[in-house]
Amino acid sequence: MKIEQIYTGCLAQGAYYIESEGEAAIVDPLREVKPYIKKAEEDGAKIKYIFETHFHADFVSGHVTLSKETGAKIIYGPTAKPSFEAIIAEDGQEFKLGKITIKVLHTPGHTMESSTFLLKDENGKDHAIFSGDTLFLGDVGRPDLAQKAAHMTQEELAGTLFDSLREKIMPLADDVIVYPAHGAGSACGKNMMKETVDTLGNQKKMNYALRADMTREEFIEEVTEGLLPPPQYFPLNVKMNKEGYEDIDIVLERGTQALSPDAFEVAANETGAIVLDVRHQDDFAKGHVPRSIFIGLDGSFAPWVGALIADVEQPILLVTPEGREEETVTRLSRVGFDKTLGYLKGGIEAWAAAGKEIDTVDNVNAEEFKEMVEKGVPVFDVRKEAEYRSEHVVDAHLTPLDYLNDYLSEFPENETFYIHCAGGYRSMIASSILKSRGIHNLVDVSGGFSDIKNVGVPVTDYVCPSTVK
């Protein structure tokens, strides 16, 4: 028996490859399926099953393409109603894979079709659970995403999740291994641990939601407390996972078309495409296509694209580091953004050589920022509210990147203002968004809050209610 976790850090997502006696199964595959097929080929195995723990909201699964290319059966738990052919398993139904068995445990609550897959070894002993978004390490799945589809309140879904955990998962032995669908950084939970594998026994000790003496009412209150609104693209990803989508090879072929500066400009004007620049923030600051949006590949790329662009049908044109065009299109497709129309051949250098306009972002380092703070310049902090509450520059305004469009009226029209985040990535995203909306009187603080603190800029943990929406 072989179990391999395939963890994708930028999505904080875990897919799983299971193999026994030449038969393989994939749990919650990512959009690009060739790595799973290659892995099976290397093992001399045939992919027999694709287990989907639920209709994912934060990424587009590769289940449809993988089934098409391998003939493997897609398996969902009870109540799932996909638009494509799949096995809708009964609670307790078992599937043989070589010498091992995978049993379906219906665990509704995160969504109503959510299921946990219990792996039994060749001796019939419970070995591991693939818990999807039902049970994370340190947390459980948020119960507010499926309210509309389930015609239930988040409190009702939370109560259902409480029952699922206590009836189906907590009775399992402490040595059972827990393989969740997500880790720290995912928007599908609140308090996930940085680890990605654990034993159920340790989770019973460490996970607040698995306290043995916890009442149903306490669980509902704690699980629903402090939930932030989900990213706008979540329902669109659910729809794609439920109804199907375009083949990834078609998406890649269209998205990796090399466009000359002239063709790139024509495409932008004729299609209404967003120009998405995925280079490093320092390169973007030095020169970029006017009104383009920066979201760098080497940060939390896909989640920020989903949160800020939101509409998966939005046409996109790319400016990428050389050689990373296919990677960019692939990572966009993971969260459902399939309408990439091509990339700027030769990058910003070719754009400039063609005599086209270049825009820049003014920036200062922390030492220079300290001098400006002493002069009383307006400061805007685009970190999350919790980060701001912990510590922030004295008199800084909170304008979280996630909801930046709600704060546009707060930025000065004529006075130069300074904008920062924790390390420089998010503030450059914010700067690009503001500039695309005609707000150019800004200066980005390179290095962010970590550098700002180090040079002695006055900070406080006091939050003025009027600065927090």
Buried (B, 14 or more C-beta within 10 A) or exposed (E): BEBEBBBBEBBBBBBBBBBBEEBBBBBBBBBBBEBBBEBBEEBEBBBBBBBBBBBBBBBBBBBBBBBEBBEBBBBBBBBBEBEEEBBBBEBEBEBEBBEBBBBBBBBBBBBBBBBBBBBBBEEEEBBBBBBBBBBBBBBBBBBBBBBEBBEBEBBBBBBBBBBBBBEBBBEBEEEBBBBBBBBBBBBBBBBBBEBBBBBBBBBBEEBBBBEEEBEEEBBBEBBBEEBBEBBBBBBBBBBBBBEBBBBBEEBBEBBBBEBBBEBBBEBBEEBEBBBBBBBBBEBBBBBBBEBBBBBBBEBBBBBBBBBBBBBBEBBBBBBBBEEBBBBBBBBBBBBBBBBBBBBBBBBBEBBBEEEBEEBEBEBBEBBBBBEBBEEEBBBBBBBBBEBBBEBBBEBBBBBBBBBBEEBEEBBEEEEEBBBBBBBBBBBBBBBBBBBBEEBEBBBBBBBBBEBBBEBEBEBEEEBEEEBEE
